[in-house]
Amino acid sequence: MDYDVIVAGSGIAGLSFALKVAQAGYRTCIVTKKGRDESNTNYAQGGIASVTSESDDFERHIEDTLNAGAGLCDISVVREVISDGPSRIREIMELGVEFSRLEDGRMSLGKEGGHSKRRILHVEDMTGKAIENAYLDAINAHENIEIKEHLVAIDLITLRKIKKFGYTTNEIDDRVVGLYAYDENENQVITLRAKSVMLATGGIGYVYQYTTNPSIATGDGIAMAYRAGVDIKNMEFIQFHPTALFSTTGERFLVSEAVRGEGAILRDHRGRAFMKDYHPLKDLAPRDVVARAIDSVMKKTGEQHCWLDCSKIDPDTFKSRFPNILAACEKQGIYPPKDRIPVVPAAHYLCGGISTNLSAETSLHGLYACGEVSYTGLHGGNRLASNSLLEAVVMAHRGADSVIQYLDENHLSKVEVPEWVDGNVQDSDERVVLAHSLDELKRALWDYVGIVRTTKRLERARTRIQNLAREINDYYWNFKLETPLIELRNMIQVAELVVECALQRRESRGLHYILDYPSEMPNSHTTIVKRG
């Protein structure tokens, strides 16, 4: 199967990128491992941060982003992304997205933790879903785009890799030439050849026992890029959203930070508002501060959760502004305008990832990355709320420009690509190994690589992950492929990268808080891992 561009992932980053390169005339294939509308974008409640009000300006947004990033943001990247925000917002609106407005017609701008101004554009509390649907409508109507659903990317195909199989090429430099993917419907591996690949596969939240992410967030893109020799940076910075709806079943439904932006207050089991003890911004402090505060209160009191008191929000306002959250709470027998919501932190967003420049280019020719899978330097050590959708659309736009230029300027010859060879592997009679290993991995990450860390805990996690890696590697090469195996292999890989980066950082900064090194170093650094 030959294409100009393959896009792995169908969130806002992948969809907006695909639309732009297809409009430039390039044949594009979107590979998504579930349905086309299943992505982290679809679960994004809060909105997209951008300067659209006359009372706001770029410098304020830049300063807020830098403050949240704990000294590790790349200021040139921050400035470029934020300055480009209004143009990308206009494009989204031209696709038909109608952001919520006030009665007088002005934009209804929300405020979230770390923001000095109201600048969060939203569609009630289902912003991601509204934007995703708009892009899908445009993509479904485009003749240059093919979407392949239930196709699970396995590994990138590079010139270096195919030369090991004895295939010859006159090209000296390494570059990406396609990818292998497992077709769930046909139960077979297919080969997709392309001149460029965009990884927009999202984050790694599902590697943790408790997460706001859907089960698709298994770090596939990062694992594939690492195996292809691409630089991976700052994987230790895992953002735990402070307020996920607590349930005894282990599910964690996100209660948007915008609820606190409208006046909700965090309380302990005695009813005391405790955030004043931790930060001058109280309940609207940056997410890392709020998550650690809740974690601290829970450990001191021995309780399983804290409370979110929404009584200061008018019931009609809550219903119109947060209908999705209201429905989720009511399923649990909770009516937020009257009843306090039980909340706990949960793994939410990865601030590290595949290293790219401002054109979404990686260190491998023809390979690009954007969205949560990438590390651009925008977020630094902690992401400012609602900057994620902003980064996704801005970097997808810049990445599209870069890919179009790459394809226009480089007359790339078609390379003979070997088909996937299964060998004589057999059906597994020990599939229980996958479930047991997944459970052990998720518990190890939650217990030892969570909100508060120690060197001993990290080393314990590394030992357990390495044991799992050996076991699953043996399983991978001896039994037939299936989606749970592919995902588990990737999750173990990214878990190793998280621990490795965490052990490199001997300081507490941003989302990485380690008791052995409670202070920030005067001269900090970016952690880097690369396959040798």
N, C-alpha and C positions, 0 to 999 in steps of 0.2 A: 504494500500500500504506500503510494508516494504522495507526499505533500510538500509544500514550501515551508509551512510552519505547523508544528504540533504544539498544542497548549494542554498541559496537564493540570486539570482543575477547572471547576466551573463556578467559582465565587466571583465577586465583583472585579478582582484583579484580572483573572483569566478571561472573563467575558468582555470587559471593556477593551482589553488588549486585542483579543481576537477580532472584534468588530472593526477596529482601526486598521489592522493589517489586511483584513479581507476587503475593506473598502479601497485599499491601495492596489487591489487586483491579485493578491496572493492566495493560493488555495490553502485553506486552514482547516485543521482537524482538532476539535476539542475532545480530549479523553477525560471521562469522569467515571469514578468507580461505583457510583450509585446513580440515582436519577439526576438529571441535569440541574435540578433546583435544590439539591442537597449539598450544602456548604456552610461554613462558619458564617458567611455573610448573611445567610437566611435567618440566623439567630441573633443578629446584631440589633439590639433594642434602642440604645441611646441616640445614635445619630452620627452625623459627620460634622467635624469641627472646621469652620472656615470663617474668615472675616467678611461679613456681609452687612454689618450695621455701621451707621455713621459714628456711633459712640465707641466703636472698636477700631483697632488698627493692627497692621502686621507686627509692629514692634512688640505690642502687648502679647500677641499670640506666640511670637518667637520667644519672648522672655518666659512665658508660662511653660513652654515646651522644654526650654533649657533647664529651668528649675526642677521640673519633674524628672529630667534625665540624669540628675545626680552627677553632673560634670563630665559625662561621657558622650554627649551629643556632638555630632559634627555640625558646627554652626553654619557652614556653607550649605549643607544639605537641608538643615532646618529652614534656612531662609528661602531656598529655592522651592521647597515643597509647599510651604505656607503661602508664599507669594503667588504660586500657581493655582491655589485652591479655588478662588472665585471663578476662574475660567472653566475649571472642571465641574463646578457646581452648575454653571450655565448649561454645559453639555448634558448633564443628568436631567435637568429640567426640560431641555429640548427633546429628550427621549419620552417625556410624558410624566415624569415623577412630580407629583404635587406635594411639596412640603407643607406641613401644618402651618396655618396662619391664624393670627388673632382676628377678632371681630372687625377691626378697622382695616384689615387687609395686609397688615405688616406680617413679616415672617415671625412665627412663634419660636423664639430662640431659647433653648434650654441652657442650664448651667450645671457643670459637673466638677468633680474634685480637681483642684489645681488650676482651674480657669479663673482669671480675674474678671472676665466679662461673660455675659450671655452670648454664646456664639455657636451653639449646637443646633444645626438644622435637623429636623426629624419629621417622620411621618407617624404620628402618635407614638407608640412604642414598638413599631414594627418597621423601622427604617430600612434595615438590610433587605428584608423580604420585598419591600416596595421597589427598591433599586434593582435588585436581582431580577424581578419579574419584568421590569422595563427593558433591561438588557437582553433577556431571553426572548422577548417579543421581537426585538430588532434582529437578533441573531437567527431566530427561526425563519425569518423572511429573507435571509441573505443567501444567495446562490453559491458564494465562495466558501461557506462554512458548513462543515459536517460535524455533527456531535455524535460521538460513540459512547453510549451509556453502558454501565456495568462492565467497564474495561479497567482493570487494575494495573497501573504501571509497575513494572518489575525493576528494570534497570535501563540506564542510558546506553546507547551504542555509540562508541567513539572510534576514531581511526586507530588509536592505540590498542583498543580492545580487539578490533577485527584483525589487526596485523598479527596478534598472538594466535589467531586461528589459521594463519598462513595466507590470508588475503593480502594482495599487493596493491599499493597505490603510490603514485608519484609525489603525493603531498608529504611535506616534511613535518609541518606543525600538526599538533593534535586538534581535532574539532569534533563536535557532536554530529552524528549522521542519522539519528533516530532513536527509537526505544522499543523495548519488548514490553508487551502487555498481556495480561491474562484475561481472556474473554470468559466471563462467568456463565454466560448463556450457552456457549459452545464447549465449555470445559477444555479450552486449549489456549496455548500461547500464540499470539500473532506478532508479526514483525511490521513495524511502521517506520518507513524511511522518510527523512525530512532534512532540509538544509539548515533549519534552526529549531530549537525547542525552548519554549517558555514554561518554566516551572512556577505554577501558581496553586500549589497543593495545600496551602494553609499551614496550621501549626501542629503542635504535638500534645495537646491537652489530654487526649485519651490515655496517655501513658501514666497518668495519675489516677489514683483510686476515686477521687472526687473532682469532677470538672464540670464546667458549664458548656464544654464543647460536645458536639455530637461524636458518635463512634467512628466517624471517618477521619478524625484528626489524629492520625497515627505517624506523622513525620515522614511520609513517603518521599517527598521531594528532597528533603535535607539528607536522608539516608542515601538516596541515589546519587546526589551530587557529591557527597563525601566519598562514596565508593568510586566515583569517577575522578577523584583527586582534586576537587574544588575546595577552596578555603571556606571554613565554617567559623563563625565568630560569636562570642558572647552568649553561649548557650546556657550559661548559669542564670541568666535573667529571666525567670519565669514569673509572670504576673499572676498573682492570686487575687481574683475579684473578691472584695470584702463581703459582699452581700448576695449570697446564693440562698435560695429558699431551702431550709433544712427539712429533710424528711427521713423517716426511719428506714426507708427502702434504699437509701444511698444515692438516689437521683438528686441532681442539683440544678434547679431552674434559676436562671439569672434574674435578680431583682435590680433593675437598672440603677446606676448611680444618679440618674436624673431624678429619681424619687427623692433622694436626699437634697438634690438641687432645688426641689420644690418645697423643702421644709421638713422632711422626715428626719428623725433623731435616733441615733443608736443608744440603747440603754442596756444595763446589765440586769440580772434577775431581781435585784432590789428596786429596779426602776430608775436607777441613777444614770444620768447622761455622762458618759465617761470620756468622750473624745476631747474634752477641754483639757484633760490631763496629758494629752499626747501631742497636740499641735495647735498653733494659734488659729488655724482655719477650721478647727473642730471637725464636724462631720463631713466637710468638704476638703479635707486634707488629701494629698496624693494617695493613690491606692495602696502603695506599699506600706505607708504609715498606718492607714486604717486597717489593713489586713493584719499587721503585726499587733495592733492594739486589740482587735477582737480576739486574736489567738492568745494574747497575754491574759485578757480578762477570763477567757474560757479555762485556761490552765490554773489561774488563781482560784476560781470559784468551783472548778470541777464540773461545770455545766457543759452540755453538748452544743449549745448555741447561745447567741445573744439575741436581743430583740430590736426590731426596727419599728419605731413609733411614728405612724403616719397621720396621727389625729389632727395635726396642724394643717393638713391639706384638705381643702373643701371636697366633700364626697363627689360632687358633680365634676369638679376639676380632675379628680383622680380617675373617674370613669372615662372621661373624654381623652385624657392625656395618656393613661396607662391601661387600656382595655385588655391587652394581652396578659399583663401582670395580674390584673384583677381576676381574670378568668382562671389563671393558674392557681392563685391563692384560694379562690372559692372552691376549687376541686379538693383542696385540703381542708375545707371547712373554715377558712379564714376570710374575714371581710375587713380589708386593710383600713378603711376609714374609722373603724371601731376597734378591731382586734390588732394587736401587735404581731408583726411577722417574725417568725423565728429564722434567723439568718446565720450563716457560717461562711468562711472563705472557701473558695474552690479554685483549682487551676483554671486559668482563663486565657492567657495570651503569652506568646513567646516573643521576647524583644530581641533575641539573637537570631541567627540563621545563616543562610548562604550569603557570603559576602558579595555585594554588587557595588558598582559605581552609580552615579546619578543617571546613567542611561540604562540601568537594569542589567548591565553586562556582568557576567561572572569571569573568572580567570580561564574558563574553557571557551574557545572560539565557538560561536553559534549557540551557546547556552546562556539563557537569560532567566531571571527570577524576579518576581515582584509579589507584593502582599506579605502576609505574615511569614511565609517561608523564607523571606530574605532579611538580610541585615544591611541597611543603608547608612546607618548612623543617625537617623532621625530620632529614634527613641532613646538611645543611650542606655542608661541603667534602669530606666523605668518609663513606660509609655504614658503620655498625657491622655486622659480619657477622650475618646472619639477622634483621636488622630489616626486611627488604624484605617478606617474607610477613606480618609483623606489621602494617606500615603498610597493606598491601593490604586486609586484612580489617577493620581498624579504620576506614580511610577509606571503604571500601565501605559499611560500616554507617552511618556518619555521612552519607555521600552519599545513601543510600537514604532516611534520615529527611528530608533536605533536599528531595529530589525529591518525595517524598510530600506534604510541606507545600506546595511550589511548585504542584503540580497541584491540591491541595485548595483552595488560596486563590485561584488565578488561573483564572478561567473563560475559557480561551484559545479563541478562535474558530479554525476551520479556515481555513487560508490557501491560496489557489490557488497551486500550485507548478508551475513550468514543467517539462516533461519535458526530459531531456538531448537536446541536438541535436548529432549527429555532424557534420553538414555533408556535404560531398562528399569526405571524406578517403578515401584509398586504402590498400590493403594495402601494407606496406613491402617493398621489395626490397633493403633495407639493414639487416636485423635485426642484422647483425654489429656495427653501431654500438653497440647496447645492451650487448653483451658486452664490447666494447673499452672503452666508457666506464665500465662498472661496475668493471672491473679497474683502470683508471687511478685512479678515485675511491678505491677501497679501499687501493691502494698509497700514494696521496698522504696519506690520513689516517694510515696506519700509520707512514710515514716522517717526516712533518712535524708531526703532531698527536698524538704518542704519549705515552709515559711521561715523557720529558724533552723539553722544548720550547725554542725560541729564537724571538725576534721574526722573524728572517729566515726561519726554517722556516715559521712561521705565515703570513707574507706570501706565501711561495712557494706554500703550500697554497691560500691565498685566490685567487691568480691562476689556478691550475689549475682550481679548483672553479668560478670565474666563467666560464671558457672552456667548461667542460662544461655549465654551466647554460644558456648561450646556445645551444649545439648541441642539447641535449635539448629545450629549450623550442620550438625550431623544429621538431624532430621530432615533439613532442607534438601540435602543432596541425595537422600535415600528414599524419599517418598514423593508422590505426585504433588504438584503445586495446587494450592487452593488459596482463596482470599485470606482466611485467618492466618495461614502460615506466612504469606507475603507480608501482611501487616505486622505480625509479631516479630519477624526478622527486622523490619524497619524500626519498630518501637524499641527493641533491644539496642539497636545501633544508636538511635538518638539518645537513649538513656545513658549510654556510655559517654557520649559527647557532652551531655549536661554535667555529669559527674566530673569528667576530665577538666572542663572549663571551671567548674566550681572549686576544684582543688588548686587550679592555677591562681585563683584570685584570693590572695591572703589579706583581705580587708573586708569590711562591711560597707557596701555601697549600693544604693538603689534597692533593687529587689533581692539582692544577695546579702543576707544577714547571717553572719557566722560568729558564734560565741567566742571562738578562739582568737578572732581578730575583730573586735567590736568597733574599731575606729577606721576612718578612711585614710588611705595613704596620700601623702601630699602630691605625688606624681602617679596618677593612675594609668591604666593601660587597657588595651583591648585584648581579650583572650582569643587565641587562634588554635584551631585543630585542623590538621590536614593529613590525609592518608599518605603514608610514605611510599 
